[in-house]
Amino acid sequence: MASFSFGAGNAGKLLRIPLYAAGRLATVVIPRVRDRWVFGCAVGIADGALALWQVAQAAGERGVWLTADAAQDADAAARGIPTVRRDSWRGFWETARAGVTVVTHGFGDVNRYAATGGFVVQLWHGIPLKRIGLDSPETTRSPIAALSPVLRVLYRRTQGRIRLLPAASHLVRGRLESAFGLSEAQVPVTGEPRTDVLCRGSALARRERARDELQALSGTIEASQQAVLYAPTWRDGEIDPAVPTAQQWHSLLEMLEAHDAVLYVRSHPLGAGAYTPPVPTARVRALGSDVLNDVTPLLPAMDALVTDYSSLLFDSALVPLPVVLLAPDLAAYGARRGFYGTYADVSHEAHAHSWEQATAQLAAVLGDDEERARRLDAARALSAQVHAFRDGNSSRRVYDAIRIGIGDSA
């Protein structure tokens, strides 16, 4: 069952309006230091924020990472990153003083009450397939329907604080401009810092490093074994309709055994499904956010991806990986969330409606070289559409854009 929904989250925002107002007054009088940076990320010390941190630190910037808990403190300390608790008074002060604020999900990545002002960099956390932000009614859904228009106005005003939101390509730029209500100048095509890890070094080195990390996290996987990542997306508080039945598990386990494969289940950080096989097996392993906060660096360890509407579809195209699309609720999900373009634009063929179909398609990917090659070609074609850069230097381009932006706003 998911642990968060837009409706519940928006209700909480309305209740916190007095705190936002007090914070806004404070940021009017607290002077910001142009070259002081704060970083935050909803999933921890990870994602594009970590990639940009590394570039900024190498360039000599002064910065601090705002953390949510002791686990994030420990992770940051292991990387030599100074931290302050996000929701503490010092977290408020650091956010209020920062000239540059870097987030990956929303203003709550840092101290949300002090985020007004300064140069806000919203890195986002993946290329959207499903509609997001202002393009989706889910974003401003409220338990009280009459409040949704008010939330929409507030959301647009809040996103207007963003000074820079990097895009992976011109195609993606249009989606982000629309979703966040930003101008073309605010959404430069630089590539995504979060995917630099998929482009640096040789393909063999990336795979070896990722396989080593995968084994350290989830147990032994032989070099000859194939690894499959299953990543269902978040359904805003609804039960995941793709959890296999006992019979579907049985067929899936038989197929994994036949192809000497391991299935890694990556539930969305905001939700979880009951992905526990009915019998003990080493063929299915959890790889949730409690095990790993950012799965992107591990994509080169995989031999195939099974997903529905996740942005990992676009990330995996950089590897590239063959993809099986399992979307049992396509009509309902599309009606509620909507897509940029159509689902057929990325599926290029009949998607699987059930685990029976997905298992058959996955068996073909794992056991038929011709089928695997065909799907790899589709992944490369998708990558050419959505990724303007594959050189591993997107973080540097974003950093340079920030420095230019700071100079322009001084």
LONUVO-877492 format. One record per residue (C-alpha): residue number from 1; residue in one letter; x, z, y. Coordinates in Angstrom, 2 decimals. Example, Ala and Ser with C-alpha at 12.3 -4.5 7.8 and 13.67 -1.06 7.14 Angstrom:
[1; "a"; [12.30; 7.80; -4.50]]
[2; "s"; [13.67; 7.14; -1.06]]
END
This chain:
[1; "m"; [0.00; 0.00; 0.00]]
[2; "a"; [1.34; -0.89; 3.44]]
[3; "s"; [2.41; 1.91; 5.71]]
[4; "f"; [1.58; 0.25; 9.02]]
[5; "s"; [-0.99; -2.07; 10.56]]
[6; "f"; [-1.29; -3.68; 13.97]]
[7; "g"; [-4.60; -1.92; 14.54]]
[8; "a"; [-3.15; 1.54; 13.95]]
[9; "g"; [-0.01; 0.74; 15.90]]
[10; "n"; [-1.97; -0.55; 18.89]]
[11; "a"; [-4.19; 2.54; 18.89]]
[12; "g"; [-1.05; 4.65; 19.13]]
[13; "k"; [0.23; 2.58; 22.06]]
[14; "l"; [-2.98; 3.16; 24.00]]
[15; "l"; [-2.68; 6.92; 23.48]]
[16; "r"; [0.89; 6.82; 24.79]]
[17; "i"; [0.07; 5.07; 28.08]]
[18; "p"; [0.78; 8.24; 30.16]]
[19; "l"; [4.26; 8.47; 28.58]]
[20; "y"; [4.95; 4.82; 29.32]]
[21; "a"; [3.88; 5.39; 32.92]]
[22; "a"; [6.16; 8.42; 33.29]]
[23; "g"; [9.05; 6.50; 31.80]]
[24; "r"; [8.45; 3.60; 34.17]]
[25; "l"; [8.64; 5.92; 37.16]]
[26; "a"; [11.88; 7.39; 35.86]]
[27; "t"; [13.53; 3.98; 35.40]]
[28; "v"; [12.75; 3.12; 39.01]]
[29; "v"; [15.09; 5.86; 40.26]]
[30; "i"; [17.69; 6.01; 37.46]]
[31; "p"; [20.43; 3.48; 38.29]]
[32; "r"; [21.44; 1.07; 35.56]]
[33; "v"; [25.07; 0.25; 34.78]]
[34; "r"; [25.38; -3.48; 34.41]]
[35; "d"; [28.09; -3.40; 31.74]]
[36; "r"; [26.61; -0.58; 29.66]]
[37; "w"; [24.87; -1.81; 26.48]]
[38; "v"; [22.40; -0.17; 24.09]]
[39; "f"; [21.50; -1.60; 20.69]]
[40; "g"; [18.59; -0.88; 18.38]]
[41; "c"; [17.09; -2.35; 15.24]]
[42; "a"; [13.93; -1.28; 13.43]]
[43; "v"; [15.56; -1.58; 10.00]]
[44; "g"; [18.81; 0.23; 10.79]]
[45; "i"; [22.40; -0.83; 11.46]]
[46; "a"; [21.74; -4.41; 10.53]]
[47; "d"; [20.33; -7.82; 11.36]]
[48; "g"; [21.24; -9.81; 14.45]]
[49; "a"; [21.91; -6.65; 16.45]]
[50; "l"; [24.85; -5.78; 14.18]]
[51; "a"; [26.25; -9.31; 14.43]]
[52; "l"; [26.02; -9.23; 18.23]]
[53; "w"; [27.45; -5.69; 18.35]]
[54; "q"; [30.57; -6.89; 16.57]]
[55; "v"; [31.13; -9.68; 19.10]]
[56; "a"; [30.37; -7.44; 22.10]]
[57; "q"; [32.74; -4.73; 20.88]]
[58; "a"; [35.51; -7.24; 20.25]]
[59; "a"; [35.02; -8.39; 23.86]]
[60; "g"; [35.46; -4.82; 25.11]]
[61; "e"; [31.87; -4.00; 26.06]]
[62; "r"; [30.81; -0.35; 26.31]]
[63; "g"; [27.86; 0.34; 24.08]]
[64; "v"; [25.96; 2.77; 21.88]]
[65; "w"; [23.54; 2.30; 19.00]]
[66; "l"; [20.23; 4.16; 19.11]]
[67; "t"; [19.35; 5.52; 15.67]]
[68; "a"; [16.15; 6.85; 14.10]]
[69; "d"; [17.46; 9.24; 11.43]]
[70; "a"; [20.42; 10.76; 9.64]]
[71; "a"; [20.78; 7.82; 7.27]]
[72; "q"; [21.28; 5.44; 10.20]]
[73; "d"; [23.72; 7.92; 11.77]]
[74; "a"; [25.79; 7.91; 8.59]]
[75; "d"; [25.73; 4.13; 8.26]]
[76; "a"; [26.85; 3.71; 11.86]]
[77; "a"; [29.60; 6.30; 11.47]]
[78; "a"; [30.96; 4.46; 8.44]]
[79; "r"; [31.23; 1.36; 10.63]]
[80; "g"; [32.78; 3.22; 13.56]]
[81; "i"; [29.72; 2.71; 15.76]]
[82; "p"; [28.87; 5.48; 18.27]]
[83; "t"; [25.24; 6.61; 18.12]]
[84; "v"; [22.58; 8.55; 19.95]]
[85; "r"; [19.19; 9.49; 18.51]]
[86; "r"; [16.66; 7.02; 19.86]]
[87; "d"; [13.83; 9.45; 20.56]]
[88; "s"; [15.93; 12.24; 22.08]]
[89; "w"; [16.34; 12.96; 25.79]]
[90; "r"; [19.81; 11.46; 25.57]]
[91; "g"; [18.32; 8.38; 23.93]]
[92; "f"; [15.98; 8.10; 26.89]]
[93; "w"; [18.90; 8.46; 29.28]]
[94; "e"; [21.10; 5.90; 27.50]]
[95; "t"; [18.27; 3.37; 27.46]]
[96; "a"; [17.40; 4.03; 31.11]]
[97; "r"; [21.04; 3.58; 32.18]]
[98; "a"; [21.79; 0.48; 30.15]]
[99; "g"; [22.30; -2.80; 31.93]]
[100; "v"; [21.87; -4.70; 28.64]]
[101; "t"; [19.29; -3.71; 26.01]]
[102; "v"; [19.45; -5.42; 22.60]]
[103; "v"; [16.52; -5.22; 20.15]]
[104; "t"; [15.44; -7.13; 17.05]]
[105; "h"; [11.79; -6.17; 16.58]]
[106; "g"; [10.41; -4.57; 19.73]]
[107; "f"; [11.08; -2.12; 22.53]]
[108; "g"; [10.62; 0.71; 20.06]]
[109; "d"; [14.01; -0.23; 18.58]]
[110; "v"; [15.46; 1.68; 21.54]]
[111; "n"; [13.73; 4.42; 23.55]]
[112; "r"; [10.46; 2.65; 24.30]]
[113; "y"; [9.69; 4.74; 27.40]]
[114; "a"; [12.91; 3.78; 29.19]]
[115; "a"; [13.18; 0.10; 28.28]]
[116; "t"; [11.80; -1.30; 31.55]]
[117; "g"; [14.46; -2.94; 33.67]]
[118; "g"; [17.90; -4.23; 32.89]]
[119; "f"; [18.73; -7.34; 30.90]]
[120; "v"; [16.61; -7.22; 27.75]]
[121; "v"; [17.79; -9.32; 24.78]]
[122; "q"; [15.19; -9.78; 22.04]]
[123; "l"; [17.00; -11.25; 19.03]]
[124; "w"; [13.89; -11.25; 16.82]]
[125; "h"; [14.28; -11.11; 13.04]]
[126; "g"; [13.60; -14.52; 11.58]]
[127; "i"; [12.14; -17.94; 12.21]]
[128; "p"; [8.35; -17.58; 12.22]]
[129; "l"; [6.21; -19.58; 9.81]]
[130; "k"; [3.10; -17.45; 10.32]]
[131; "r"; [1.93; -17.11; 13.90]]
[132; "i"; [3.27; -14.12; 15.79]]
[133; "g"; [2.94; -12.46; 19.18]]
[134; "l"; [0.50; -14.04; 21.61]]
[135; "d"; [-0.19; -16.81; 19.09]]
[136; "s"; [-1.80; -14.41; 16.62]]
[137; "p"; [-4.91; -12.26; 17.16]]
[138; "e"; [-3.37; -9.73; 14.76]]
[139; "t"; [-0.82; -8.70; 17.37]]
[140; "t"; [-3.44; -7.21; 19.69]]
[141; "r"; [-6.00; -6.17; 17.11]]
[142; "s"; [-7.66; -2.85; 17.92]]
[143; "p"; [-10.04; -0.52; 16.07]]
[144; "i"; [-12.19; -0.96; 19.19]]
[145; "a"; [-12.73; -4.70; 19.57]]
[146; "a"; [-13.38; -4.47; 23.33]]
[147; "l"; [-9.84; -3.20; 23.85]]
[148; "s"; [-8.16; -6.26; 22.33]]
[149; "p"; [-8.19; -8.24; 25.63]]
[150; "v"; [-6.62; -5.25; 27.39]]
[151; "l"; [-3.93; -5.04; 24.72]]
[152; "r"; [-3.26; -8.75; 25.11]]
[153; "v"; [-2.65; -8.36; 28.84]]
[154; "l"; [-0.38; -5.37; 28.24]]
[155; "y"; [1.50; -7.21; 25.49]]
[156; "r"; [2.13; -10.25; 27.70]]
[157; "r"; [3.32; -8.00; 30.53]]
[158; "t"; [5.63; -6.09; 28.19]]
[159; "q"; [7.17; -9.22; 26.69]]
[160; "g"; [7.72; -10.49; 30.22]]
[161; "r"; [10.58; -7.99; 30.47]]
[162; "i"; [12.60; -10.09; 28.01]]
[163; "r"; [15.41; -11.96; 29.72]]
[164; "l"; [16.86; -13.72; 26.69]]
[165; "l"; [15.47; -14.63; 23.26]]
[166; "p"; [17.80; -16.95; 21.30]]
[167; "a"; [16.31; -19.73; 19.18]]
[168; "a"; [17.66; -21.35; 16.04]]
[169; "s"; [16.65; -24.85; 17.16]]
[170; "h"; [14.48; -26.74; 19.63]]
[171; "l"; [11.64; -26.70; 17.11]]
[172; "v"; [11.82; -22.91; 16.85]]
[173; "r"; [12.25; -22.54; 20.61]]
[174; "g"; [8.71; -23.88; 21.18]]
[175; "r"; [7.27; -21.30; 18.79]]
[176; "l"; [9.06; -18.42; 20.47]]
[177; "e"; [8.19; -19.53; 23.99]]
[178; "s"; [4.52; -19.61; 23.02]]
[179; "a"; [4.56; -16.38; 21.02]]
[180; "f"; [6.27; -14.31; 23.71]]
[181; "g"; [4.98; -16.07; 26.82]]
[182; "l"; [8.50; -16.99; 27.97]]
[183; "s"; [9.98; -19.95; 29.80]]
[184; "e"; [12.36; -22.50; 28.33]]
[185; "a"; [15.24; -20.96; 30.31]]
[186; "q"; [14.64; -17.60; 28.63]]
[187; "v"; [14.80; -19.10; 25.13]]
[188; "p"; [18.12; -20.95; 24.79]]
[189; "v"; [19.01; -22.78; 21.59]]
[190; "t"; [22.07; -20.85; 20.44]]
[191; "g"; [21.39; -20.23; 16.77]]
[192; "e"; [20.49; -16.82; 15.33]]
[193; "p"; [23.19; -14.12; 15.21]]
[194; "r"; [21.53; -12.71; 12.08]]
[195; "t"; [22.39; -15.82; 10.04]]
[196; "d"; [26.08; -16.09; 11.00]]
[197; "v"; [26.90; -14.23; 7.78]]
[198; "l"; [25.48; -17.20; 5.83]]
[199; "c"; [27.79; -19.69; 7.52]]
[200; "r"; [31.21; -18.04; 7.74]]
[201; "g"; [33.91; -18.73; 5.18]]
[202; "s"; [33.54; -20.85; 2.06]]
[203; "a"; [30.40; -20.99; -0.04]]
[204; "l"; [32.36; -19.56; -2.99]]
[205; "a"; [33.67; -16.62; -0.95]]
[206; "r"; [30.18; -15.85; 0.37]]
[207; "r"; [28.75; -15.88; -3.14]]
[208; "e"; [31.46; -13.68; -4.60]]
[209; "r"; [31.11; -11.13; -1.81]]
[210; "a"; [27.31; -11.10; -2.12]]
[211; "r"; [27.38; -10.77; -5.92]]
[212; "d"; [29.78; -7.84; -5.65]]
[213; "e"; [27.47; -6.09; -3.18]]
[214; "l"; [24.40; -6.87; -5.28]]
[215; "q"; [26.03; -5.33; -8.34]]
[216; "a"; [27.08; -2.24; -6.39]]
[217; "l"; [23.51; -1.73; -5.21]]
[218; "s"; [21.47; -2.46; -8.31]]
[219; "g"; [23.61; -2.36; -11.42]]
[220; "t"; [25.60; -4.79; -13.49]]
[221; "i"; [24.83; -8.49; -13.34]]
[222; "e"; [27.03; -10.77; -15.40]]
[223; "a"; [28.62; -13.82; -13.80]]
[224; "s"; [26.62; -16.02; -16.18]]
[225; "q"; [23.28; -14.42; -15.30]]
[226; "q"; [20.97; -16.03; -12.77]]
[227; "a"; [19.56; -13.94; -9.94]]
[228; "v"; [16.12; -14.57; -8.44]]
[229; "l"; [14.89; -12.91; -5.25]]
[230; "y"; [11.15; -12.30; -4.89]]
[231; "a"; [10.18; -11.50; -1.28]]
[232; "p"; [6.46; -11.18; -0.55]]
[233; "t"; [5.58; -10.85; 3.11]]
[234; "w"; [3.67; -8.12; 4.95]]
[235; "r"; [-0.12; -8.34; 5.03]]
[236; "d"; [-0.89; -5.94; 7.90]]
[237; "g"; [-2.18; -3.05; 5.85]]
[238; "e"; [-3.90; -5.09; 3.15]]
[239; "i"; [-3.07; -4.76; -0.54]]
[240; "d"; [-0.64; -7.40; -1.77]]
[241; "p"; [-2.71; -9.87; -3.86]]
[242; "a"; [0.34; -11.15; -5.74]]
[243; "v"; [1.17; -8.03; -7.75]]
[244; "p"; [1.33; -9.32; -11.35]]
[245; "t"; [-1.12; -8.24; -14.01]]
[246; "a"; [0.19; -6.85; -17.31]]
[247; "q"; [-0.17; -10.27; -18.95]]
[248; "q"; [1.57; -12.00; -16.07]]
[249; "w"; [4.41; -9.50; -16.30]]
[250; "h"; [4.71; -10.24; -20.01]]
[251; "s"; [5.03; -14.00; -19.42]]
[252; "l"; [7.42; -13.51; -16.52]]
[253; "l"; [9.69; -11.22; -18.53]]
[254; "e"; [9.75; -13.70; -21.41]]
[255; "m"; [10.81; -16.46; -19.03]]
[256; "l"; [13.53; -14.30; -17.44]]
[257; "e"; [14.85; -13.45; -20.91]]
[258; "a"; [14.87; -17.09; -21.96]]
[259; "h"; [16.92; -18.10; -18.91]]
[260; "d"; [19.09; -14.96; -18.80]]
[261; "a"; [17.84; -14.16; -15.30]]
[262; "v"; [17.21; -11.02; -13.25]]
[263; "l"; [14.36; -10.76; -10.75]]
[264; "y"; [15.06; -8.71; -7.62]]
[265; "v"; [11.90; -7.55; -5.85]]
[266; "r"; [12.19; -7.26; -2.09]]
[267; "s"; [8.99; -5.79; -0.68]]
[268; "h"; [8.55; -5.98; 3.10]]
[269; "p"; [9.83; -2.84; 4.92]]
[270; "l"; [6.35; -2.25; 6.37]]
[271; "g"; [4.57; -2.45; 3.04]]
[272; "a"; [5.00; -2.09; -0.67]]
[273; "g"; [3.32; -3.43; -3.74]]
[274; "a"; [3.21; -1.93; -7.22]]
[275; "y"; [5.94; -4.19; -8.59]]
[276; "t"; [6.75; -2.09; -11.63]]
[277; "p"; [6.69; -3.89; -15.00]]
[278; "p"; [4.50; -2.29; -17.69]]
[279; "v"; [7.52; -1.90; -19.98]]
[280; "p"; [11.09; -0.71; -19.27]]
[281; "t"; [13.38; -3.66; -18.52]]
[282; "a"; [16.64; -4.47; -16.76]]
[283; "r"; [15.28; -7.93; -15.98]]
[284; "v"; [13.39; -6.66; -12.92]]
[285; "r"; [15.09; -4.54; -10.27]]
[286; "a"; [13.92; -3.17; -6.92]]
[287; "l"; [15.78; -4.28; -3.83]]
[288; "g"; [13.55; -2.73; -1.19]]
[289; "s"; [14.48; -1.40; 2.24]]
[290; "d"; [15.28; 1.98; 0.66]]
[291; "v"; [18.08; 0.24; -1.24]]
[292; "l"; [19.19; -2.30; 1.37]]
[293; "n"; [18.01; -2.58; 4.97]]
[294; "d"; [18.98; -6.24; 5.44]]
[295; "v"; [18.84; -8.66; 2.52]]
[296; "t"; [20.14; -11.71; 4.42]]
[297; "p"; [23.83; -11.18; 3.53]]
[298; "l"; [22.87; -11.08; -0.17]]
[299; "l"; [21.14; -14.47; -0.23]]
[300; "p"; [24.32; -16.26; -1.45]]
[301; "a"; [24.20; -14.04; -4.55]]
[302; "m"; [20.86; -15.54; -5.56]]
[303; "d"; [20.09; -18.64; -7.59]]
[304; "a"; [16.47; -19.03; -6.46]]
[305; "l"; [13.91; -17.54; -4.07]]
[306; "v"; [10.23; -16.85; -4.70]]
[307; "t"; [8.23; -16.08; -1.57]]
[308; "d"; [4.98; -16.81; 0.23]]
[309; "y"; [5.19; -16.78; 4.06]]
[310; "s"; [8.47; -14.94; 4.67]]
[311; "s"; [11.06; -16.15; 7.17]]
[312; "l"; [13.57; -15.80; 4.31]]
[313; "l"; [12.36; -19.27; 3.40]]
[314; "f"; [14.28; -20.59; 6.43]]
[315; "d"; [17.27; -18.25; 6.01]]
[316; "s"; [17.73; -19.28; 2.39]]
[317; "a"; [17.85; -22.93; 3.40]]
[318; "l"; [21.28; -22.24; 4.89]]
[319; "v"; [22.69; -21.21; 1.50]]
[320; "p"; [20.87; -23.40; 0.25]]
[321; "l"; [18.53; -21.97; -2.40]]
[322; "p"; [15.76; -23.67; -4.39]]
[323; "v"; [12.43; -22.09; -3.47]]
[324; "v"; [9.20; -21.46; -5.39]]
[325; "l"; [6.27; -20.73; -3.08]]
[326; "l"; [3.67; -18.32; -4.48]]
[327; "a"; [0.66; -18.03; -2.16]]
[328; "p"; [-2.47; -16.84; -3.99]]
[329; "d"; [-4.25; -16.00; -0.73]]
[330; "l"; [-3.25; -19.04; 1.35]]
[331; "a"; [-6.74; -19.83; 2.67]]
[332; "a"; [-7.55; -16.25; 3.67]]
[333; "y"; [-4.11; -15.54; 5.08]]
[334; "g"; [-4.03; -18.80; 7.01]]
[335; "a"; [-7.46; -18.10; 8.49]]
[336; "r"; [-6.42; -14.63; 9.62]]
[337; "r"; [-2.83; -15.20; 10.77]]
[338; "g"; [-2.45; -18.96; 11.13]]
[339; "f"; [0.74; -21.02; 10.77]]
[340; "y"; [3.01; -23.01; 13.02]]
[341; "g"; [2.24; -26.46; 11.73]]
[342; "t"; [0.78; -26.38; 8.23]]
[343; "y"; [1.88; -24.70; 5.03]]
[344; "a"; [2.36; -28.14; 3.52]]
[345; "d"; [5.11; -28.75; 6.08]]
[346; "v"; [7.33; -26.31; 4.19]]
[347; "s"; [5.91; -26.50; 0.67]]
[348; "h"; [6.33; -30.28; 0.34]]
[349; "e"; [4.43; -30.01; -2.93]]
[350; "a"; [1.75; -27.97; -4.66]]
[351; "h"; [2.54; -24.30; -4.15]]
[352; "a"; [1.83; -21.81; -6.93]]
[353; "h"; [-1.58; -20.14; -6.74]]
[354; "s"; [-0.80; -17.59; -9.45]]
[355; "w"; [2.08; -15.99; -11.31]]
[356; "e"; [1.37; -18.28; -14.26]]
[357; "q"; [2.12; -21.29; -12.06]]
[358; "a"; [5.03; -19.60; -10.31]]
[359; "t"; [6.60; -18.63; -13.63]]
[360; "a"; [6.38; -22.21; -14.87]]
[361; "q"; [7.92; -23.57; -11.66]]
[362; "l"; [10.67; -20.96; -11.72]]
[363; "a"; [11.47; -21.80; -15.35]]
[364; "a"; [11.96; -25.42; -14.29]]
[365; "v"; [14.25; -24.40; -11.43]]
[366; "l"; [16.38; -22.19; -13.71]]
[367; "g"; [16.49; -24.53; -16.67]]
[368; "d"; [16.27; -28.11; -15.37]]
[369; "d"; [19.22; -29.43; -13.35]]
[370; "e"; [17.19; -32.31; -11.97]]
[371; "e"; [14.41; -30.03; -10.74]]
[372; "r"; [16.92; -27.65; -9.23]]
[373; "a"; [18.65; -30.50; -7.40]]
[374; "r"; [15.34; -31.77; -6.05]]
[375; "r"; [14.46; -28.39; -4.59]]
[376; "l"; [17.94; -27.95; -3.17]]
[377; "d"; [17.51; -31.27; -1.36]]
[378; "a"; [14.22; -29.96; 0.07]]
[379; "a"; [16.00; -26.81; 1.27]]
[380; "r"; [18.71; -28.83; 3.00]]
[381; "a"; [16.08; -30.97; 4.69]]
[382; "l"; [14.27; -27.86; 5.92]]
[383; "s"; [17.54; -26.41; 7.22]]
[384; "a"; [18.20; -29.60; 9.17]]
[385; "q"; [14.81; -29.18; 10.86]]
[386; "v"; [15.10; -25.54; 11.91]]
[387; "h"; [18.83; -24.77; 12.29]]
[388; "a"; [20.71; -26.48; 15.11]]
[389; "f"; [23.93; -24.64; 14.26]]
[390; "r"; [25.64; -23.81; 10.96]]
[391; "d"; [29.07; -22.81; 12.24]]
[392; "g"; [28.83; -19.01; 12.14]]
[393; "n"; [29.28; -18.74; 15.91]]
[394; "s"; [25.72; -18.07; 17.06]]
[395; "s"; [26.54; -14.46; 17.95]]
[396; "r"; [29.26; -15.68; 20.28]]
[397; "r"; [26.92; -18.17; 21.95]]
[398; "v"; [24.34; -15.43; 22.51]]
[399; "y"; [26.99; -13.12; 23.92]]
[400; "d"; [28.16; -15.83; 26.33]]
[401; "a"; [24.54; -16.43; 27.41]]
[402; "i"; [24.13; -12.71; 28.12]]
[403; "r"; [27.29; -12.59; 30.23]]
[404; "i"; [26.06; -15.57; 32.23]]
[405; "g"; [22.66; -13.93; 32.60]]
[406; "i"; [24.16; -10.68; 33.86]]
[407; "g"; [26.15; -12.59; 36.43]]
[408; "d"; [23.09; -14.53; 37.57]]
[409; "s"; [21.08; -11.32; 37.97]]
[410; "a"; [23.76; -9.31; 39.76]]
END
